[in-house]
Amino acid sequence: MRHDEFDGSTVGEVLQQAVVRYGDDFARILSVSQVWVNGESATQADSVRPYDEIEVLPPVSGGCGSR
């Protein structure tokens, strides 16, 4: 897990700053990920306050199976 801090008044503003910092690889992951704020599903238009936690949850693959 990685932790970083950004300023912004919306989820979208914060995520845009993250794209600038982390580049195209992060932007690609973000395009297929869910975004949550403080454990709740969020949209880019949702407001954020200082100390809110934004999580980017990429899709997972795999599962359990036996052969």
Secondary structure, 3 states (H helix, E strand, C coil): CCCCCCCCCEHHHHHHHHHHHHCHHHHHHHHCCEEEECCEECCCCCECCCCCCEEEECCCCCCCCCC
